[in-house]
Amino acid sequence: MAKLLYIGTHGPDDPTKACMPFHLAVNGAFEAGIEADINLAGDAAVLIQDHHIDSVVPVGLPPLRELMEKIKVAGITIYI
């Protein structure tokens, strides 16, 4: 089975780019039956903090709070 690693480098200052790896992992790979993990590097490392999870709302994608809930259910690992 294929496995994907999505790497996020954008922080809360660019919410759409910040949420992209979360969205692709849970609404893309997971839904397609592909195992995926997420690696947060640089500015993206703060996205696991509760106040950022609650406040990051991208354009055209689900809010980070909603994505994180799906990630927990899917069992996707987030590396920092």
N, C-alpha and C positions, 0 to 999 in steps of 0.2 A: 504494500500500500504506500502511496506517495505521502510525504509529510512536508508541510510548508512552514517556514519561519518568517513571520512578518516583522519587519524592523521599523520602529517608530522613532523619529528624531525631532519631531516638532512638538512644542509644548502648548500651553493654554493660550499663548498669544496668537496662534493660528488654529482655531478650534476645528476647522474642516480637515486640514492636513493632520492634525493631532488624532482625530478619530478614525482616520482611514485604515490603519492596521487593525484596529478593533473590529470595524465594520467588515473588512475583507475576511478576517479570520472566522467570525461567527456567522455572518449572513452570506458569506461566499463559500469558503472552504468547508466549514462544518456542515452547512446545509447540503453541500454536494457530496458529503461522505468522506472528505479528505481531512486527515488529522493535521492540525495546525497549532503553533505556539506563537507567542508575541514576545519580542525583545524590545524594551524601551531603553534608549540611549540618549545621552545629552539632555537637552531641554525636555524630552518626553518623560524622563524618570519621575517627575513630580505628578504625573497623571494618575498615579495610584493613591494619592492623598484624597481623603474624603471631600475636602472643600473644592478641589478641582473636579472630582467626579461629579459633584452636584452642580457645578457652574459651567462646565464646558458643553456648549450647544453648537454643533456645526450647521452649516448651510447644506440642505439636501440630504442629510444623513440623520439617523436617530441620535438623540442626546447620549453623552457618554454614560450617564447613569443607566439608561436602558441597555446599552451595549454591555456594560459590566455585569448586569444581572444575567444576560444571556450567556456571557463568557463563563460565569460560575456554573450555570446549569450544564453547559457543554463540557466543562472540565478542561478548558483551555488554560495552559500554563502561561503566566506572564513573568518574564525574566527582566531583571533590572541590572 
